């Protein structure tokens, strides 16, 4: 679901993963039609990093 949000409303993705400052910057970028594609790519990349960070935290948490 977040991937779909990242493609349609990239700025909202940053708010769902807890990065509001990046979300505001992404919204400014998305306001320009030309900036929509880079904003969507940035949101998908940030979402993949967020998922990776969650997996690492989960793996380290289960070790302790």
mmCIF file of the N, C-alpha and C atoms, coordinates in Angstrom:
data_MODEL
# 
_entry.id   MODEL 
# 
loop_
_atom_site.group_PDB 
_atom_site.id 
_atom_site.type_symbol 
_atom_site.label_atom_id 
_atom_site.label_alt_id 
_atom_site.label_comp_id 
_atom_site.label_asym_id 
_atom_site.label_entity_id 
_atom_site.label_seq_id 
_atom_site.pdbx_PDB_ins_code 
_atom_site.Cartn_x 
_atom_site.Cartn_y 
_atom_site.Cartn_z 
_atom_site.occupancy 
_atom_site.B_iso_or_equiv 
_atom_site.pdbx_formal_charge 
_atom_site.auth_seq_id 
_atom_site.auth_comp_id 
_atom_site.auth_asym_id 
_atom_site.auth_atom_id 
_atom_site.pdbx_PDB_model_num 
ATOM 1   N N  . UNK A 1 1  ? 0.821  -1.193  0.000   1.00 0.00 ? 1  UNK A N  1 
ATOM 2   C CA . UNK A 1 1  ? 0.000  0.000   0.000   1.00 0.00 ? 1  UNK A CA 1 
ATOM 3   C C  . UNK A 1 1  ? 0.866  1.258   0.000   1.00 0.00 ? 1  UNK A C  1 
ATOM 4   N N  . UNK A 1 2  ? 1.940  1.219   0.795   1.00 0.00 ? 2  UNK A N  1 
ATOM 5   C CA . UNK A 1 2  ? 2.829  2.380   0.825   1.00 0.00 ? 2  UNK A CA 1 
ATOM 6   C C  . UNK A 1 2  ? 3.512  2.604   -0.522  1.00 0.00 ? 2  UNK A C  1 
ATOM 7   N N  . UNK A 1 3  ? 3.761  1.539   -1.248  1.00 0.00 ? 3  UNK A N  1 
ATOM 8   C CA . UNK A 1 3  ? 4.384  1.686   -2.563  1.00 0.00 ? 3  UNK A CA 1 
ATOM 9   C C  . UNK A 1 3  ? 3.453  2.430   -3.509  1.00 0.00 ? 3  UNK A C  1 
ATOM 10  N N  . UNK A 1 4  ? 2.189  2.131   -3.461  1.00 0.00 ? 4  UNK A N  1 
ATOM 11  C CA . UNK A 1 4  ? 1.208  2.834   -4.281  1.00 0.00 ? 4  UNK A CA 1 
ATOM 12  C C  . UNK A 1 4  ? 1.127  4.312   -3.880  1.00 0.00 ? 4  UNK A C  1 
ATOM 13  N N  . UNK A 1 5  ? 1.155  4.569   -2.593  1.00 0.00 ? 5  UNK A N  1 
ATOM 14  C CA . UNK A 1 5  ? 1.167  5.956   -2.114  1.00 0.00 ? 5  UNK A CA 1 
ATOM 15  C C  . UNK A 1 5  ? 2.438  6.659   -2.588  1.00 0.00 ? 5  UNK A C  1 
ATOM 16  N N  . UNK A 1 6  ? 3.556  5.952   -2.585  1.00 0.00 ? 6  UNK A N  1 
ATOM 17  C CA . UNK A 1 6  ? 4.819  6.558   -3.013  1.00 0.00 ? 6  UNK A CA 1 
ATOM 18  C C  . UNK A 1 6  ? 4.780  6.978   -4.479  1.00 0.00 ? 6  UNK A C  1 
ATOM 19  N N  . UNK A 1 7  ? 4.031  6.264   -5.281  1.00 0.00 ? 7  UNK A N  1 
ATOM 20  C CA . UNK A 1 7  ? 3.954  6.607   -6.693  1.00 0.00 ? 7  UNK A CA 1 
ATOM 21  C C  . UNK A 1 7  ? 2.933  7.705   -6.975  1.00 0.00 ? 7  UNK A C  1 
ATOM 22  N N  . UNK A 1 8  ? 1.833  7.711   -6.228  1.00 0.00 ? 8  UNK A N  1 
ATOM 23  C CA . UNK A 1 8  ? 0.774  8.678   -6.492  1.00 0.00 ? 8  UNK A CA 1 
ATOM 24  C C  . UNK A 1 8  ? 0.979  9.968   -5.706  1.00 0.00 ? 8  UNK A C  1 
ATOM 25  N N  . UNK A 1 9  ? 1.246  9.854   -4.411  1.00 0.00 ? 9  UNK A N  1 
ATOM 26  C CA . UNK A 1 9  ? 1.467  11.007  -3.540  1.00 0.00 ? 9  UNK A CA 1 
ATOM 27  C C  . UNK A 1 9  ? 2.790  10.818  -2.797  1.00 0.00 ? 9  UNK A C  1 
ATOM 28  N N  . UNK A 1 10 ? 3.906  11.086  -3.474  1.00 0.00 ? 10 UNK A N  1 
ATOM 29  C CA . UNK A 1 10 ? 5.206  10.797  -2.863  1.00 0.00 ? 10 UNK A CA 1 
ATOM 30  C C  . UNK A 1 10 ? 5.427  11.465  -1.501  1.00 0.00 ? 10 UNK A C  1 
ATOM 31  N N  . UNK A 1 11 ? 4.965  12.688  -1.331  1.00 0.00 ? 11 UNK A N  1 
ATOM 32  C CA . UNK A 1 11 ? 5.199  13.403  -0.073  1.00 0.00 ? 11 UNK A CA 1 
ATOM 33  C C  . UNK A 1 11 ? 4.537  12.709  1.105   1.00 0.00 ? 11 UNK A C  1 
ATOM 34  N N  . UNK A 1 12 ? 3.411  12.064  0.882   1.00 0.00 ? 12 UNK A N  1 
ATOM 35  C CA . UNK A 1 12 ? 2.693  11.398  1.963   1.00 0.00 ? 12 UNK A CA 1 
ATOM 36  C C  . UNK A 1 12 ? 3.469  10.194  2.488   1.00 0.00 ? 12 UNK A C  1 
ATOM 37  N N  . UNK A 1 13 ? 4.254  9.577   1.645   1.00 0.00 ? 13 UNK A N  1 
ATOM 38  C CA . UNK A 1 13 ? 5.056  8.429   2.056   1.00 0.00 ? 13 UNK A CA 1 
ATOM 39  C C  . UNK A 1 13 ? 6.001  8.802   3.186   1.00 0.00 ? 13 UNK A C  1 
ATOM 40  N N  . UNK A 1 14 ? 6.613  9.975   3.082   1.00 0.00 ? 14 UNK A N  1 
ATOM 41  C CA . UNK A 1 14 ? 7.564  10.397  4.103   1.00 0.00 ? 14 UNK A CA 1 
ATOM 42  C C  . UNK A 1 14 ? 6.890  10.613  5.452   1.00 0.00 ? 14 UNK A C  1 
ATOM 43  N N  . UNK A 1 15 ? 5.655  11.084  5.430   1.00 0.00 ? 15 UNK A N  1 
ATOM 44  C CA . UNK A 1 15 ? 4.936  11.257  6.682   1.00 0.00 ? 15 UNK A CA 1 
ATOM 45  C C  . UNK A 1 15 ? 4.568  9.910   7.300   1.00 0.00 ? 15 UNK A C  1 
ATOM 46  N N  . UNK A 1 16 ? 4.305  8.895   6.485   1.00 0.00 ? 16 UNK A N  1 
ATOM 47  C CA . UNK A 1 16 ? 3.944  7.579   7.016   1.00 0.00 ? 16 UNK A CA 1 
ATOM 48  C C  . UNK A 1 16 ? 5.142  6.839   7.587   1.00 0.00 ? 16 UNK A C  1 
ATOM 49  N N  . UNK A 1 17 ? 6.358  7.203   7.153   1.00 0.00 ? 17 UNK A N  1 
ATOM 50  C CA . UNK A 1 17 ? 7.542  6.532   7.695   1.00 0.00 ? 17 UNK A CA 1 
ATOM 51  C C  . UNK A 1 17 ? 8.252  7.382   8.743   1.00 0.00 ? 17 UNK A C  1 
ATOM 52  N N  . UNK A 1 18 ? 7.633  8.495   9.130   1.00 0.00 ? 18 UNK A N  1 
ATOM 53  C CA . UNK A 1 18 ? 8.173  9.292   10.218  1.00 0.00 ? 18 UNK A CA 1 
ATOM 54  C C  . UNK A 1 18 ? 9.254  10.275  9.829   1.00 0.00 ? 18 UNK A C  1 
ATOM 55  N N  . UNK A 1 19 ? 9.216  10.790  8.608   1.00 0.00 ? 19 UNK A N  1 
ATOM 56  C CA . UNK A 1 19 ? 10.189 11.784  8.161   1.00 0.00 ? 19 UNK A CA 1 
ATOM 57  C C  . UNK A 1 19 ? 9.447  13.013  7.622   1.00 0.00 ? 19 UNK A C  1 
ATOM 58  N N  . UNK A 1 20 ? 8.855  13.820  8.513   1.00 0.00 ? 20 UNK A N  1 
ATOM 59  C CA . UNK A 1 20 ? 8.019  14.937  8.055   1.00 0.00 ? 20 UNK A CA 1 
ATOM 60  C C  . UNK A 1 20 ? 8.792  16.037  7.329   1.00 0.00 ? 20 UNK A C  1 
ATOM 61  N N  . UNK A 1 21 ? 10.028 16.304  7.728   1.00 0.00 ? 21 UNK A N  1 
ATOM 62  C CA . UNK A 1 21 ? 10.803 17.347  7.047   1.00 0.00 ? 21 UNK A CA 1 
ATOM 63  C C  . UNK A 1 21 ? 11.066 16.966  5.591   1.00 0.00 ? 21 UNK A C  1 
ATOM 64  N N  . UNK A 1 22 ? 11.421 15.723  5.357   1.00 0.00 ? 22 UNK A N  1 
ATOM 65  C CA . UNK A 1 22 ? 11.617 15.243  3.984   1.00 0.00 ? 22 UNK A CA 1 
ATOM 66  C C  . UNK A 1 22 ? 10.302 15.269  3.219   1.00 0.00 ? 22 UNK A C  1 
ATOM 67  N N  . UNK A 1 23 ? 9.198  15.027  3.920   1.00 0.00 ? 23 UNK A N  1 
ATOM 68  C CA . UNK A 1 23 ? 7.886  15.081  3.283   1.00 0.00 ? 23 UNK A CA 1 
ATOM 69  C C  . UNK A 1 23 ? 7.546  16.474  2.782   1.00 0.00 ? 23 UNK A C  1 
ATOM 70  N N  . UNK A 1 24 ? 7.901  17.483  3.550   1.00 0.00 ? 24 UNK A N  1 
ATOM 71  C CA . UNK A 1 24 ? 7.647  18.869  3.136   1.00 0.00 ? 24 UNK A CA 1 
ATOM 72  C C  . UNK A 1 24 ? 8.500  19.224  1.923   1.00 0.00 ? 24 UNK A C  1 
ATOM 73  N N  . UNK A 1 25 ? 9.759  18.816  1.938   1.00 0.00 ? 25 UNK A N  1 
ATOM 74  C CA . UNK A 1 25 ? 10.635 19.071  0.793   1.00 0.00 ? 25 UNK A CA 1 
ATOM 75  C C  . UNK A 1 25 ? 10.118 18.341  -0.442  1.00 0.00 ? 25 UNK A C  1 
ATOM 76  N N  . UNK A 1 26 ? 9.665  17.125  -0.256  1.00 0.00 ? 26 UNK A N  1 
ATOM 77  C CA . UNK A 1 26 ? 9.122  16.347  -1.366  1.00 0.00 ? 26 UNK A CA 1 
ATOM 78  C C  . UNK A 1 26 ? 7.851  16.991  -1.912  1.00 0.00 ? 26 UNK A C  1 
ATOM 79  N N  . UNK A 1 27 ? 7.026  17.540  -1.033  1.00 0.00 ? 27 UNK A N  1 
ATOM 80  C CA . UNK A 1 27 ? 5.809  18.221  -1.477  1.00 0.00 ? 27 UNK A CA 1 
ATOM 81  C C  . UNK A 1 27 ? 6.144  19.436  -2.331  1.00 0.00 ? 27 UNK A C  1 
ATOM 82  N N  . UNK A 1 28 ? 7.151  20.182  -1.926  1.00 0.00 ? 28 UNK A N  1 
ATOM 83  C CA . UNK A 1 28 ? 7.585  21.341  -2.721  1.00 0.00 ? 28 UNK A CA 1 
ATOM 84  C C  . UNK A 1 28 ? 8.085  20.879  -4.080  1.00 0.00 ? 28 UNK A C  1 
ATOM 85  N N  . UNK A 1 29 ? 8.824  19.788  -4.111  1.00 0.00 ? 29 UNK A N  1 
ATOM 86  C CA . UNK A 1 29 ? 9.311  19.236  -5.369  1.00 0.00 ? 29 UNK A CA 1 
ATOM 87  C C  . UNK A 1 29 ? 8.163  18.726  -6.227  1.00 0.00 ? 29 UNK A C  1 
ATOM 88  N N  . UNK A 1 30 ? 7.174  18.119  -5.590  1.00 0.00 ? 30 UNK A N  1 
ATOM 89  C CA . UNK A 1 30 ? 6.058  17.528  -6.325  1.00 0.00 ? 30 UNK A CA 1 
ATOM 90  C C  . UNK A 1 30 ? 5.130  18.593  -6.900  1.00 0.00 ? 30 UNK A C  1 
ATOM 91  N N  . UNK A 1 31 ? 5.091  19.770  -6.314  1.00 0.00 ? 31 UNK A N  1 
ATOM 92  C CA . UNK A 1 31 ? 4.217  20.831  -6.814  1.00 0.00 ? 31 UNK A CA 1 
ATOM 93  C C  . UNK A 1 31 ? 4.544  21.161  -8.263  1.00 0.00 ? 31 UNK A C  1 
ATOM 94  N N  . UNK A 1 32 ? 5.820  21.102  -8.595  1.00 0.00 ? 32 UNK A N  1 
ATOM 95  C CA . UNK A 1 32 ? 6.184  21.290  -9.997  1.00 0.00 ? 32 UNK A CA 1 
ATOM 96  C C  . UNK A 1 32 ? 5.944  19.965  -10.710 1.00 0.00 ? 32 UNK A C  1 
ATOM 97  N N  . UNK A 1 33 ? 5.292  20.022  -11.839 1.00 0.00 ? 33 UNK A N  1 
ATOM 98  C CA . UNK A 1 33 ? 4.958  18.788  -12.568 1.00 0.00 ? 33 UNK A CA 1 
ATOM 99  C C  . UNK A 1 33 ? 6.222  18.036  -12.972 1.00 0.00 ? 33 UNK A C  1 
ATOM 100 N N  . UNK A 1 34 ? 7.267  18.774  -13.337 1.00 0.00 ? 34 UNK A N  1 
ATOM 101 C CA . UNK A 1 34 ? 8.522  18.133  -13.736 1.00 0.00 ? 34 UNK A CA 1 
ATOM 102 C C  . UNK A 1 34 ? 9.158  17.412  -12.545 1.00 0.00 ? 34 UNK A C  1 
ATOM 103 N N  . UNK A 1 35 ? 8.941  17.927  -11.344 1.00 0.00 ? 35 UNK A N  1 
ATOM 104 C CA . UNK A 1 35 ? 9.536  17.330  -10.157 1.00 0.00 ? 35 UNK A CA 1 
ATOM 105 C C  . UNK A 1 35 ? 8.811  16.105  -9.638  1.00 0.00 ? 35 UNK A C  1 
ATOM 106 N N  . UNK A 1 36 ? 7.670  15.770  -10.236 1.00 0.00 ? 36 UNK A N  1 
ATOM 107 C CA . UNK A 1 36 ? 6.896  14.630  -9.755  1.00 0.00 ? 36 UNK A CA 1 
ATOM 108 C C  . UNK A 1 36 ? 7.668  13.319  -9.894  1.00 0.00 ? 36 UNK A C  1 
ATOM 109 N N  . UNK A 1 37 ? 8.318  13.126  -11.012 1.00 0.00 ? 37 UNK A N  1 
ATOM 110 C CA . UNK A 1 37 ? 9.055  11.871  -11.242 1.00 0.00 ? 37 UNK A CA 1 
ATOM 111 C C  . UNK A 1 37 ? 10.212 11.724  -10.252 1.00 0.00 ? 37 UNK A C  1 
ATOM 112 N N  . UNK A 1 38 ? 11.068 12.748  -10.080 1.00 0.00 ? 38 UNK A N  1 
ATOM 113 C CA . UNK A 1 38 ? 12.115 12.596  -9.059  1.00 0.00 ? 38 UNK A CA 1 
ATOM 114 C C  . UNK A 1 38 ? 11.558 12.413  -7.644  1.00 0.00 ? 38 UNK A C  1 
ATOM 115 N N  . UNK A 1 39 ? 10.441 13.074  -7.343  1.00 0.00 ? 39 UNK A N  1 
ATOM 116 C CA . UNK A 1 39 ? 9.833  12.924  -6.023  1.00 0.00 ? 39 UNK A CA 1 
ATOM 117 C C  . UNK A 1 39 ? 9.348  11.495  -5.811  1.00 0.00 ? 39 UNK A C  1 
ATOM 118 N N  . UNK A 1 40 ? 8.758  10.902  -6.831  1.00 0.00 ? 40 UNK A N  1 
ATOM 119 C CA . UNK A 1 40 ? 8.279  9.520   -6.724  1.00 0.00 ? 40 UNK A CA 1 
ATOM 120 C C  . UNK A 1 40 ? 9.447  8.548   -6.579  1.00 0.00 ? 40 UNK A C  1 
ATOM 121 N N  . UNK A 1 41 ? 10.495 8.780   -7.331  1.00 0.00 ? 41 UNK A N  1 
ATOM 122 C CA . UNK A 1 41 ? 11.683 7.915   -7.224  1.00 0.00 ? 41 UNK A CA 1 
ATOM 123 C C  . UNK A 1 41 ? 12.294 8.032   -5.832  1.00 0.00 ? 41 UNK A C  1 
ATOM 124 N N  . UNK A 1 42 ? 12.386 9.251   -5.327  1.00 0.00 ? 42 UNK A N  1 
ATOM 125 C CA . UNK A 1 42 ? 12.929 9.486   -3.988  1.00 0.00 ? 42 UNK A CA 1 
ATOM 126 C C  . UNK A 1 42 ? 12.070 8.793   -2.932  1.00 0.00 ? 42 UNK A C  1 
ATOM 127 N N  . UNK A 1 43 ? 10.757 8.868   -3.071  1.00 0.00 ? 43 UNK A N  1 
ATOM 128 C CA . UNK A 1 43 ? 9.852  8.249   -2.101  1.00 0.00 ? 43 UNK A CA 1 
ATOM 129 C C  . UNK A 1 43 ? 9.974  6.727   -2.118  1.00 0.00 ? 43 UNK A C  1 
ATOM 130 N N  . UNK A 1 44 ? 10.076 6.133   -3.291  1.00 0.00 ? 44 UNK A N  1 
ATOM 131 C CA . UNK A 1 44 ? 10.232 4.676   -3.390  1.00 0.00 ? 44 UNK A CA 1 
ATOM 132 C C  . UNK A 1 44 ? 11.566 4.247   -2.779  1.00 0.00 ? 44 UNK A C  1 
ATOM 133 N N  . UNK A 1 45 ? 12.610 5.013   -3.037  1.00 0.00 ? 45 UNK A N  1 
ATOM 134 C CA . UNK A 1 45 ? 13.924 4.708   -2.457  1.00 0.00 ? 45 UNK A CA 1 
ATOM 135 C C  . UNK A 1 45 ? 13.888 4.821   -0.930  1.00 0.00 ? 45 UNK A C  1 
ATOM 136 N N  . UNK A 1 46 ? 13.291 5.891   -0.421  1.00 0.00 ? 46 UNK A N  1 
ATOM 137 C CA . UNK A 1 46 ? 13.192 6.073   1.030   1.00 0.00 ? 46 UNK A CA 1 
ATOM 138 C C  . UNK A 1 46 ? 12.367 4.960   1.666   1.00 0.00 ? 46 UNK A C  1 
ATOM 139 N N  . UNK A 1 47 ? 11.330 4.530   0.985   1.00 0.00 ? 47 UNK A N  1 
ATOM 140 C CA . UNK A 1 47 ? 10.496 3.442   1.496   1.00 0.00 ? 47 UNK A CA 1 
ATOM 141 C C  . UNK A 1 47 ? 11.289 2.136   1.555   1.00 0.00 ? 47 UNK A C  1 
ATOM 142 N N  . UNK A 1 48 ? 12.102 1.882   0.555   1.00 0.00 ? 48 UNK A N  1 
ATOM 143 C CA . UNK A 1 48 ? 12.903 0.654   0.575   1.00 0.00 ? 48 UNK A CA 1 
ATOM 144 C C  . UNK A 1 48 ? 13.940 0.701   1.692   1.00 0.00 ? 48 UNK A C  1 
ATOM 145 N N  . UNK A 1 49 ? 14.531 1.869   1.939   1.00 0.00 ? 49 UNK A N  1 
ATOM 146 C CA . UNK A 1 49 ? 15.482 2.013   3.042   1.00 0.00 ? 49 UNK A CA 1 
ATOM 147 C C  . UNK A 1 49 ? 14.794 1.833   4.390   1.00 0.00 ? 49 UNK A C  1 
ATOM 148 N N  . UNK A 1 50 ? 13.578 2.346   4.501   1.00 0.00 ? 50 UNK A N  1 
ATOM 149 C CA . UNK A 1 50 ? 12.806 2.204   5.736   1.00 0.00 ? 50 UNK A CA 1 
ATOM 150 C C  . UNK A 1 50 ? 12.534 0.736   6.032   1.00 0.00 ? 50 UNK A C  1 
ATOM 151 N N  . UNK A 1 51 ? 12.156 -0.011  5.004   1.00 0.00 ? 51 UNK A N  1 
ATOM 152 C CA . UNK A 1 51 ? 11.880 -1.436  5.187   1.00 0.00 ? 51 UNK A CA 1 
ATOM 153 C C  . UNK A 1 51 ? 13.150 -2.193  5.574   1.00 0.00 ? 51 UNK A C  1 
ATOM 154 N N  . UNK A 1 52 ? 14.273 -1.820  4.974   1.00 0.00 ? 52 UNK A N  1 
ATOM 155 C CA . UNK A 1 52 ? 15.545 -2.450  5.304   1.00 0.00 ? 52 UNK A CA 1 
ATOM 156 C C  . UNK A 1 52 ? 15.926 -2.156  6.748   1.00 0.00 ? 52 UNK A C  1 
ATOM 157 N N  . UNK A 1 53 ? 15.748 -0.912  7.175   1.00 0.00 ? 53 UNK A N  1 
ATOM 158 C CA . UNK A 1 53 ? 16.053 -0.547  8.557   1.00 0.00 ? 53 UNK A CA 1 
ATOM 159 C C  . UNK A 1 53 ? 15.188 -1.319  9.542   1.00 0.00 ? 53 UNK A C  1 
ATOM 160 N N  . UNK A 1 54 ? 13.927 -1.521  9.205   1.00 0.00 ? 54 UNK A N  1 
ATOM 161 C CA . UNK A 1 54 ? 13.039 -2.291  10.070  1.00 0.00 ? 54 UNK A CA 1 
ATOM 162 C C  . UNK A 1 54 ? 13.490 -3.743  10.178  1.00 0.00 ? 54 UNK A C  1 
ATOM 163 N N  . UNK A 1 55 ? 13.915 -4.313  9.066   1.00 0.00 ? 55 UNK A N  1 
ATOM 164 C CA . UNK A 1 55 ? 14.373 -5.706  9.085   1.00 0.00 ? 55 UNK A CA 1 
ATOM 165 C C  . UNK A 1 55 ? 15.636 -5.850  9.927   1.00 0.00 ? 55 UNK A C  1 
ATOM 166 N N  . UNK A 1 56 ? 16.545 -4.897  9.817   1.00 0.00 ? 56 UNK A N  1 
ATOM 167 C CA . UNK A 1 56 ? 17.784 -4.941  10.598  1.00 0.00 ? 56 UNK A CA 1 
ATOM 168 C C  . UNK A 1 56 ? 17.475 -4.799  12.083  1.00 0.00 ? 56 UNK A C  1 
ATOM 169 N N  . UNK A 1 57 ? 16.598 -3.870  12.421  1.00 0.00 ? 57 UNK A N  1 
ATOM 170 C CA . UNK A 1 57 ? 16.225 -3.673  13.835  1.00 0.00 ? 57 UNK A CA 1 
ATOM 171 C C  . UNK A 1 57 ? 15.556 -4.917  14.394  1.00 0.00 ? 57 UNK A C  1 
ATOM 172 N N  . UNK A 1 58 ? 14.738 -5.564  13.600  1.00 0.00 ? 58 UNK A N  1 
ATOM 173 C CA . UNK A 1 58 ? 14.057 -6.773  14.046  1.00 0.00 ? 58 UNK A CA 1 
ATOM 174 C C  . UNK A 1 58 ? 15.066 -7.903  14.258  1.00 0.00 ? 58 UNK A C  1 
ATOM 175 N N  . UNK A 1 59 ? 16.018 -8.015  13.347  1.00 0.00 ? 59 UNK A N  1 
ATOM 176 C CA . UNK A 1 59 ? 17.030 -9.070  13.460  1.00 0.00 ? 59 UNK A CA 1 
ATOM 177 C C  . UNK A 1 59 ? 17.931 -8.835  14.680  1.00 0.00 ? 59 UNK A C  1 
ATOM 178 N N  . UNK A 1 60 ? 18.311 -7.601  14.926  1.00 0.00 ? 60 UNK A N  1 
ATOM 179 C CA . UNK A 1 60 ? 19.149 -7.306  16.072  1.00 0.00 ? 60 UNK A CA 1 
ATOM 180 C C  . UNK A 1 60 ? 18.369 -7.429  17.377  1.00 0.00 ? 60 UNK A C  1 
ATOM 181 N N  . UNK A 1 61 ? 17.100 -7.132  17.333  1.00 0.00 ? 61 UNK A N  1 
ATOM 182 C CA . UNK A 1 61 ? 16.272 -7.249  18.526  1.00 0.00 ? 61 UNK A CA 1 
ATOM 183 C C  . UNK A 1 61 ? 16.055 -8.675  18.940  1.00 0.00 ? 61 UNK A C  1 
ATOM 184 N N  . UNK A 1 62 ? 15.981 -9.574  17.989  1.00 0.00 ? 62 UNK A N  1 
ATOM 185 C CA . UNK A 1 62 ? 15.757 -10.985 18.322  1.00 0.00 ? 62 UNK A CA 1 
ATOM 186 C C  . UNK A 1 62 ? 17.036 -11.658 18.818  1.00 0.00 ? 62 UNK A C  1 
ATOM 187 N N  . UNK A 1 63 ? 18.187 -11.073 18.543  1.00 0.00 ? 63 UNK A N  1 
ATOM 188 C CA . UNK A 1 63 ? 19.456 -11.649 18.988  1.00 0.00 ? 63 UNK A CA 1 
ATOM 189 C C  . UNK A 1 63 ? 19.672 -11.427 20.468  1.00 0.00 ? 63 UNK A C  1 
ATOM 190 N N  . UNK A 1 64 ? 19.151 -10.365 20.998  1.00 0.00 ? 64 UNK A N  1 
ATOM 191 C CA . UNK A 1 64 ? 19.410 -10.038 22.423  1.00 0.00 ? 64 UNK A CA 1 
ATOM 192 C C  . UNK A 1 64 ? 18.549 -10.819 23.348  1.00 0.00 ? 64 UNK A C  1 
# 
